[in-house]
Amino acid sequence: MNKFTCVQDIGPLDIALANAMDVKVNPYRDQDLGKNKTLLMIFFNSSLRTRLSTQKAAMNLGMNVIVLDVNQGAWKLETERGVIMDGDKPEHILEAIPVMASYCDIIGVRSFARFESKEADYNEVIINQFIQYSGKPVFSMEAATRHPLQSFADLITIEEYKRVARPKVVLTWAPHPMALPQAVPNSFAEWMNETDYEFVITHPEGYELAPQFSGKAKIEYDWRKAYEGADFIYAKNWSAYNDPNYGKILSKDRSWMVDSDKMKLTNDAFFMHCLPVRRNMIVSDEVIESKNSIVIPEAANRVVSAQTVIREMLKSL
């Protein structure tokens, strides 16, 4: 595996899940794979779970790890071609990438949508430059349009907790005070659409995801109907995708918050969220602290998803 940015890069899901379960049972068995190899983790945006889980995964595989916070530990980087660099960015990413690549064997990149241009965001300019110019295997630690390590961990978690062969999984929009990217819901939808689960997306009108991500999911604007009989409720906020409202907040309707009354409509569903989560806006205290909240095991599986991906990349070196 030379790149990992989407579900298609992981190969058949049954094999990927089997590999993940193997990693979970034997986390330290493959340390020889990473011996004398270096992972460079590059952050254009803040992180808690991604940084810690990915670093832990690489260490489990015997790797050295370098972590670079571009915003605090490096020169400001220009990312556009043709720019006269007479401002506050003294280094161009096209020189920085091959330099960084010369210090490592595998690169992980985290970069969010900027909401300045939908075209630029959905063309994934930053991570694609690393893929094109580094000459090293590159994986996404979240990009403008997808968060595949999170979605892989979500899938692992659902497989571990599902009570029926074909669970009903509901992705629900929830209110948030800030405009957030579509990366997590896009990616979650993309991965769920590769399964045989019954998959439903519910949100207010105007919050439709890009069709290539919502895919075959059932779109339900009435959250009551969506919740009925659900086995998993995955809550997440996202901003509008469709023009002319791209990146904007269209609603802060608190009635969409996941609370105990909504969960009573489900089939005793498990509650999921990628974290961090704003309590009593996205989800009530009662729900996130309930026995059916699996946000902590879900977060723990971030080590498993990262280690599974990095292990496959090490095998390709």
C-alpha positions as CSV (number, residue, x, y, z in Angstrom):
1,M,0.0,0.0,0.0
2,N,1.6,3.3,-1.2
3,K,-1.2,5.6,-0.2
4,F,-4.2,5.6,2.0
5,T,-6.8,8.4,1.6
6,C,-10.1,6.5,1.1
7,V,-11.8,3.2,1.6
8,Q,-10.9,2.0,-1.8
9,D,-7.2,2.1,-0.8
10,I,-7.6,-0.5,2.0
11,G,-8.8,-3.2,-0.4
12,P,-11.5,-5.8,0.4
13,L,-13.1,-4.9,3.8
14,D,-13.3,-8.4,5.0
15,I,-9.5,-8.7,4.6
16,A,-8.9,-5.3,6.2
17,L,-11.1,-6.2,9.2
18,A,-9.3,-9.5,9.6
19,N,-6.0,-7.7,9.5
20,A,-7.3,-5.2,12.1
21,M,-8.4,-8.0,14.4
22,D,-5.0,-9.6,14.1
23,V,-3.3,-6.3,15.0
24,K,-5.6,-5.9,18.0
25,V,-4.7,-9.4,19.3
26,N,-1.0,-9.1,18.5
27,P,-0.1,-5.4,18.7
28,Y,3.7,-6.0,19.2
29,R,4.3,-9.0,17.0
30,D,5.5,-7.0,13.9
31,Q,8.1,-4.7,15.5
32,D,10.8,-6.0,13.1
33,L,8.8,-4.4,10.2
34,G,9.4,-1.0,11.6
35,K,12.9,-1.4,12.9
36,N,15.1,1.5,11.7
37,K,12.2,3.0,9.8
38,T,10.8,6.5,10.5
39,L,7.3,7.8,10.4
40,L,6.9,11.6,9.8
41,M,3.6,12.9,11.1
42,I,2.8,16.4,9.7
43,F,0.0,18.5,11.2
44,F,-1.5,21.5,9.5
45,N,-4.3,21.4,12.1
46,S,-4.8,20.5,15.8
47,S,-5.1,16.9,17.0
48,L,-5.5,14.8,20.1
49,R,-6.6,11.3,19.2
50,T,-5.0,11.2,15.7
51,R,-1.6,12.3,17.0
52,L,-1.6,10.0,20.0
53,S,-3.1,7.0,18.4
54,T,-1.0,7.1,15.2
55,Q,2.2,7.7,17.2
56,K,1.3,4.7,19.4
57,A,0.6,2.6,16.4
58,A,4.0,3.4,14.8
59,M,5.8,2.7,18.1
60,N,4.0,-0.7,18.4
61,L,5.5,-1.5,15.0
62,G,9.0,-0.6,16.2
63,M,9.2,2.7,14.2
64,N,10.9,6.0,15.1
65,V,8.4,8.9,15.0
66,I,8.9,12.5,14.1
67,V,6.0,14.9,14.7
68,L,5.9,18.3,13.0
69,D,3.3,20.9,13.8
70,V,3.6,23.1,10.7
71,N,1.8,26.1,12.4
72,Q,4.1,26.2,15.4
73,G,7.3,24.3,14.6
74,A,8.1,25.3,11.0
75,W,8.2,28.1,8.5
76,K,4.8,29.1,7.2
77,L,4.3,27.2,3.9
78,E,3.0,28.6,0.7
79,T,0.8,25.9,-1.1
80,E,-0.2,27.6,-4.3
81,R,1.8,27.8,-7.5
82,G,2.5,31.1,-9.3
83,V,2.4,33.1,-6.1
84,I,4.9,36.0,-5.6
85,M,6.2,35.1,-2.2
86,D,6.5,38.5,-0.8
87,G,4.3,37.9,2.2
88,D,4.6,36.0,5.5
89,K,5.3,32.6,4.0
90,P,9.0,32.1,3.3
91,E,9.0,28.5,2.2
92,H,7.1,26.8,-0.6
93,I,5.5,23.4,0.1
94,L,7.1,22.1,-3.2
95,E,10.6,22.4,-1.6
96,A,9.5,21.5,1.9
97,I,7.9,18.2,0.8
98,P,11.0,16.5,-0.7
99,V,13.1,17.8,2.2
100,M,10.8,16.3,4.7
101,A,10.6,13.1,2.7
102,S,14.4,12.7,2.9
103,Y,14.1,12.3,6.6
104,C,11.6,9.5,6.8
105,D,10.1,6.3,5.2
106,I,6.4,7.0,5.6
107,I,4.4,10.2,5.8
108,G,1.1,10.9,7.6
109,V,-0.6,14.3,6.7
110,R,-3.4,16.1,8.5
111,S,-5.0,19.1,6.9
112,F,-8.6,20.4,7.1
113,A,-10.8,22.1,4.6
114,R,-10.2,25.9,4.4
115,F,-13.6,26.8,3.1
116,E,-12.0,29.4,0.8
117,S,-12.7,27.3,-2.3
118,K,-14.8,24.2,-2.6
119,E,-12.8,23.2,-5.7
120,A,-9.5,23.4,-3.8
121,D,-10.9,21.6,-0.8
122,Y,-12.5,18.8,-2.8
123,N,-9.4,18.4,-5.0
124,E,-7.4,17.8,-1.8
125,V,-4.5,20.0,-2.9
126,I,-2.3,19.6,0.2
127,I,-2.3,15.8,0.6
128,N,-2.1,15.2,-3.1
129,Q,1.0,17.3,-3.3
130,F,2.6,15.1,-0.7
131,I,1.6,12.0,-2.7
132,Q,2.9,13.5,-5.9
133,Y,6.2,15.0,-4.7
134,S,7.4,13.0,-1.7
135,G,8.3,9.7,-3.3
136,K,7.2,8.0,-0.1
137,P,4.1,6.2,1.1
138,V,1.5,8.7,2.3
139,F,-1.5,8.3,4.5
140,S,-4.3,10.7,5.5
141,M,-4.6,11.6,9.2
142,E,-7.6,13.6,8.0
143,A,-7.9,15.8,4.9
144,A,-10.3,18.3,3.5
145,T,-12.9,15.8,2.4
146,R,-12.2,12.5,4.3
147,H,-11.0,11.1,7.6
148,P,-10.3,7.4,6.6
149,L,-8.4,6.3,9.8
150,Q,-11.4,7.5,11.8
151,S,-13.9,5.7,9.5
152,F,-11.8,2.5,9.6
153,A,-11.9,2.6,13.4
154,D,-15.7,3.3,13.3
155,L,-16.2,0.2,11.1
156,I,-14.0,-2.0,13.4
157,T,-16.1,-0.7,16.4
158,I,-19.4,-1.5,14.7
159,E,-18.2,-5.0,13.8
160,E,-17.2,-5.6,17.4
161,Y,-20.5,-4.3,18.9
162,K,-23.2,-5.3,16.4
163,R,-25.8,-7.7,17.7
164,V,-27.3,-8.6,14.2
165,A,-25.6,-9.4,11.0
166,R,-27.0,-6.4,9.2
167,P,-27.4,-3.5,11.7
168,K,-29.2,-0.3,11.0
169,V,-26.6,2.5,11.2
170,V,-27.7,6.1,11.3
171,L,-25.5,9.1,10.7
172,T,-27.2,12.1,12.2
173,W,-26.4,15.8,11.9
174,A,-26.3,17.7,15.1
175,P,-25.9,21.4,15.9
176,H,-22.6,23.1,16.5
177,P,-21.5,26.8,17.1
178,M,-18.8,26.7,14.4
179,A,-18.7,25.7,10.7
180,L,-17.1,22.3,10.5
181,P,-15.8,20.4,7.5
182,Q,-17.7,17.5,5.9
183,A,-14.7,15.2,6.2
184,V,-15.9,12.9,8.9
185,P,-19.5,12.5,7.6
186,N,-18.2,12.1,4.1
187,S,-15.8,9.4,5.1
188,F,-18.1,7.6,7.4
189,A,-20.8,7.5,4.6
190,E,-18.2,6.3,2.1
191,W,-17.2,3.4,4.4
192,M,-20.7,2.5,5.4
193,N,-21.7,2.3,1.7
194,E,-19.1,-0.4,1.2
195,T,-20.8,-2.6,3.7
196,D,-24.2,-4.4,3.6
197,Y,-25.5,-2.5,6.6
198,E,-28.8,-0.6,6.4
199,F,-27.4,2.9,6.3
200,V,-29.4,6.1,6.8
201,I,-28.3,9.7,6.9
202,T,-30.6,12.3,8.6
203,H,-30.1,16.0,8.6
204,P,-32.0,19.3,8.0
205,E,-32.7,20.3,4.5
206,G,-29.7,22.1,3.0
207,Y,-27.1,19.8,4.7
208,E,-26.9,17.3,1.9
209,L,-23.4,15.8,1.5
210,A,-21.8,15.5,-1.9
211,P,-23.5,12.7,-3.9
212,Q,-20.3,10.7,-4.3
213,F,-20.2,10.3,-0.5
214,S,-23.8,9.9,0.4
215,G,-24.0,7.3,-2.3
216,K,-26.7,4.6,-1.8
217,A,-27.6,5.8,1.7
218,K,-31.2,6.5,2.5
219,I,-31.6,10.3,3.1
220,E,-34.2,11.0,5.8
221,Y,-35.1,14.6,6.8
222,D,-37.3,13.5,9.7
223,W,-35.0,12.4,12.5
224,R,-37.8,10.5,14.2
225,K,-38.2,8.1,11.2
226,A,-34.4,7.7,11.0
227,Y,-34.0,6.8,14.6
228,E,-36.7,4.1,14.5
229,G,-35.1,0.7,15.0
230,A,-31.6,1.9,14.7
231,D,-28.8,-0.2,16.1
232,F,-26.1,2.5,16.0
233,I,-26.4,6.3,16.1
234,Y,-23.4,8.2,14.8
235,A,-23.7,11.9,15.6
236,K,-21.6,14.6,13.8
237,N,-22.0,18.2,12.8
238,W,-21.0,19.4,9.4
239,S,-21.5,22.7,7.4
240,A,-23.3,23.0,4.1
241,Y,-21.8,21.5,1.0
242,N,-24.0,22.8,-1.8
243,D,-23.3,26.2,-3.4
244,P,-23.8,29.1,-2.7
245,N,-23.7,28.0,1.0
246,Y,-20.5,25.9,1.0
247,G,-18.9,26.0,4.4
248,K,-21.7,27.9,6.0
249,I,-23.9,27.3,9.1
250,L,-27.5,27.1,8.0
251,S,-29.0,25.9,11.3
252,K,-28.3,25.6,15.0
253,D,-31.5,23.8,15.7
254,R,-31.1,22.3,19.2
255,S,-33.9,19.9,18.6
256,W,-31.4,17.8,16.6
257,M,-29.2,17.1,19.7
258,V,-29.0,13.4,20.5
259,D,-30.8,12.9,23.8
260,S,-32.4,10.1,25.8
261,D,-35.9,10.6,24.2
262,K,-34.4,10.1,20.8
263,M,-32.5,7.1,21.8
264,K,-35.7,5.5,23.1
265,L,-36.9,5.3,19.5
266,T,-34.0,3.1,18.6
267,N,-33.3,-0.6,19.0
268,D,-31.3,0.1,22.2
269,A,-28.8,1.6,19.9
270,F,-25.1,2.3,20.7
271,F,-24.0,5.9,20.5
272,M,-20.9,6.9,18.5
273,H,-19.0,10.1,17.9
274,C,-15.5,10.7,16.6
275,L,-14.7,13.2,19.5
276,P,-14.1,15.8,20.6
277,V,-17.8,16.4,21.2
278,R,-19.6,19.4,22.6
279,R,-21.8,18.0,25.4
280,N,-25.4,19.2,25.5
281,M,-25.2,20.6,22.0
282,I,-24.3,17.5,20.0
283,V,-25.3,15.0,22.7
284,S,-26.7,15.1,26.2
285,D,-24.6,14.1,29.2
286,E,-27.0,11.3,29.9
287,V,-26.5,9.7,26.5
288,I,-22.7,10.0,26.3
289,E,-22.3,8.7,29.8
290,S,-24.8,5.8,29.3
291,K,-23.8,2.1,29.0
292,N,-24.6,2.3,25.3
293,S,-22.0,5.0,24.6
294,I,-19.0,3.4,22.9
295,V,-17.1,6.6,22.1
296,I,-14.1,5.5,24.2
297,P,-13.7,2.0,22.6
298,E,-14.2,3.8,19.3
299,A,-11.4,6.2,20.1
300,A,-9.2,3.3,21.3
301,N,-9.7,1.6,17.9
302,R,-7.9,4.5,16.3
303,V,-4.6,2.8,17.3
304,V,-5.8,-0.4,15.6
305,S,-6.8,1.3,12.3
306,A,-3.6,3.3,12.1
307,Q,-1.4,0.3,12.9
308,T,-3.2,-1.8,10.3
309,V,-2.6,0.8,7.6
310,I,1.0,1.5,8.6
311,R,1.8,-2.2,8.8
312,E,0.6,-2.7,5.2
313,M,2.7,0.3,4.1
314,L,5.8,-1.1,5.8
315,K,5.3,-4.4,4.0
316,S,5.5,-2.4,0.7
317,L,8.8,-0.8,1.4
